[in-house]
Amino acid sequence: MEILMLALKRLSTAEEFLDFFAIEYQPAVVHVNRLHILQRFHQYLRQTPLAADSSEDEALNVCRKLLDRAYRDFVGSSAIKEKVFKVFRDAEGVKTVSVENIRAALPQRQKVA
């Protein structure tokens, strides 16, 4: 698995990862969602730990499947729907703060005589 890890460290763009794993992709989908695809791939990797004694082929196949899955998440969807990044998750609802909470957070005013 060491060789695979060294190879992956040299990759930086979503296109490089997809090409490395020989995954067919639509450039338009990747162009719009490249960071989201890589982040989702990272999330899938964290959820699917590889055994330390995994062979290079086993590790390569697992990574290929996870990256393909991450890419496919965005083929029929969008970054807004998938909510990979916190900014999209936070945008789901309107956040409100009460006037009382704002007042409580302000330092107390001292009356000047």
Phi and psi in degrees as a GROMACS rama.xvg file:
@    title "Ramachandran Plot"
@    xaxis  label "Phi"
@    yaxis  label "Psi"
@TYPE xy
-62.7972  -40.3562  GLU-2
-64.198  -42.3935  ILE-3
-61.7368  -44.9924  LEU-4
-62.413  -39.4461  MET-5
-64.8291  -40.7274  LEU-6
-64.8877  -42.1058  ALA-7
-65.2527  -32.4706  LEU-8
-64.4356  -23.662  LYS-9
-82.9469  -13.7427  ARG-10
-87.6127  144.592  LEU-11
-133.722  -32.2477  SER-12
-99.5427  159.451  THR-13
-59.8716  -39.4811  ALA-14
-62.5068  -40.2047  GLU-15
-62.9133  -42.1655  GLU-16
-64.0845  -46.9877  PHE-17
-63.0146  -41.1626  LEU-18
-65.4133  -43.5203  ASP-19
-57.3603  -43.0107  PHE-20
-88.967  6.2767  PHE-21
55.4773  46.3925  ALA-22
-100.906  123.176  ILE-23
-70.3496  140.106  GLU-24
-148.991  159.067  TYR-25
-93.3914  119.33  GLN-26
-54.5016  -35.2616  PRO-27
-63.9501  -38.4786  ALA-28
-66.7589  -44.0643  VAL-29
-68.4952  -39.5753  VAL-30
-56.8365  -41.6292  HIS-31
-81.5426  -28.176  VAL-32
-122.576  18.2332  ASN-33
-55.1265  -47.0092  ARG-34
-68.4834  -36.1029  LEU-35
-67.0107  -39.5023  HIS-36
-63.6219  -46.7587  ILE-37
-65.443  -39.4222  LEU-38
-65.6643  -41.8909  GLN-39
-63.9484  -41.2524  ARG-40
-57.343  -45.4012  PHE-41
-61.0398  -42.3329  HIS-42
-62.3402  -43.6795  GLN-43
-64.1608  -38.4163  TYR-44
-63.2501  -40.6375  LEU-45
-65.159  -33.5536  ARG-46
-79.7645  -15.4608  GLN-47
-126.282  74.4952  THR-48
-65.954  138.609  PRO-49
-89.3631  141.765  LEU-50
-66.7862  143.847  ALA-51
-60.237  -27.6521  ALA-52
-95.141  15.2911  ASP-53
-63.8967  142.208  SER-54
-75.6476  164.95  SER-55
-58.2962  -43.5753  GLU-56
-64.2669  -42.4073  ASP-57
-62.278  -47.2557  GLU-58
-63.5091  -41.9935  ALA-59
-61.5465  -44.1863  LEU-60
-65.346  -41.968  ASN-61
-62.7528  -47.5338  VAL-62
-62.5286  -41.7698  CYS-63
-60.2764  -45.8651  ARG-64
-63.5219  -41.05  LYS-65
-68.7986  -40.2191  LEU-66
-68.2007  -40.6352  LEU-67
-60.8216  -42.2127  ASP-68
-62.6925  -43.3639  ARG-69
-62.2883  -44.071  ALA-70
-62.5945  -46.8262  TYR-71
-63.4195  -27.2871  ARG-72
-56.1114  -29.4428  ASP-73
-103.892  -3.58728  PHE-74
-66.7195  -46.212  VAL-75
-107.915  15.2383  GLY-76
-137.392  -164.041  SER-77
-143.728  166.774  SER-78
-61.5149  -36.3811  ALA-79
-65.8856  -41.9691  ILE-80
-71.826  -38.0907  LYS-81
-76.9806  -27.9536  GLU-82
50.9408  52.4511  LYS-83
-70.4713  -41.6518  VAL-84
-97.7619  151.8  PHE-85
-55.7512  -38.321  LYS-86
-58.844  -35.115  VAL-87
-77.2598  -34.8312  PHE-88
-67.1615  -39.8427  ARG-89
-69.0311  -26.5524  ASP-90
-76.6333  -2.4967  ALA-91
-60.5065  -41.098  GLU-92
-131.17  167.917  GLY-93
-83.9667  129.089  VAL-94
-94.1928  129.787  LYS-95
-124.178  152.781  THR-96
-130.234  129.771  VAL-97
-74.6821  155.88  SER-98
-61.794  -35.4556  VAL-99
-63.1223  -40.2393  GLU-100
-65.659  -38.0445  ASN-101
-65.9839  -45.4146  ILE-102
-61.4554  -41.1461  ARG-103
-65.347  -28.6817  ALA-104
-81.6344  -19.1405  ALA-105
-77.8793  146.239  LEU-106
-66.4292  148.922  PRO-107
-65.7786  136.422  GLN-108
-85.1229  137.692  ARG-109
-97.413  135.852  GLN-110
-77.509  132.463  LYS-111
-96.1116  127.603  VAL-112
